[in-house]
């Protein structure tokens, strides 16, 4: 299954690495979860 790509400039979705509308490089349209090791330490103050 192919990953869907999104053009950052014209906001068009495509399966190609290059946007057919503006000819710019596309990026993945899928959300990437942050790594847990990049989380703040437990001793950091908790704000609500």
C-alpha positions in Angstrom: 0.0 0.0 0.0 1.4 3.4 -1.0 1.8 6.3 1.4 -0.1 9.4 0.6 1.9 12.6 0.3 0.9 16.2 0.8 2.4 19.3 -0.9 3.3 21.9 1.6 2.8 24.9 -0.8 -0.5 24.1 -2.5 -1.9 21.6 0.1 -2.7 19.0 -2.6 -2.6 15.3 -1.8 -0.9 12.8 -4.1 0.9 9.5 -4.1 3.9 10.9 -6.0 7.1 12.3 -4.6 6.7 15.5 -6.6 3.5 17.6 -6.8 1.9 17.6 -10.2 0.4 21.1 -9.7 3.4 23.1 -8.5 6.3 20.7 -9.1 7.6 20.9 -5.5 8.7 18.0 -3.4 5.9 16.4 -1.2 6.0 15.3 2.4 4.2 12.4 4.2 0.6 13.3 5.1 0.6 10.9 8.0 1.0 12.1 11.6 4.2 11.0 13.3 4.1 10.4 17.0 6.9 12.1 19.1 9.5 9.8 20.6 8.9 9.2 24.3 12.6 9.8 25.0 12.1 13.4 23.9 9.5 14.0 26.6 10.3 16.4 29.5 11.6 14.8 32.7 9.2 13.6 35.4 10.6 16.3 37.8 9.3 19.1 35.5 6.4 21.0 37.0 3.1 19.8 35.9 0.8 22.6 34.5 -2.9 22.3 34.2 
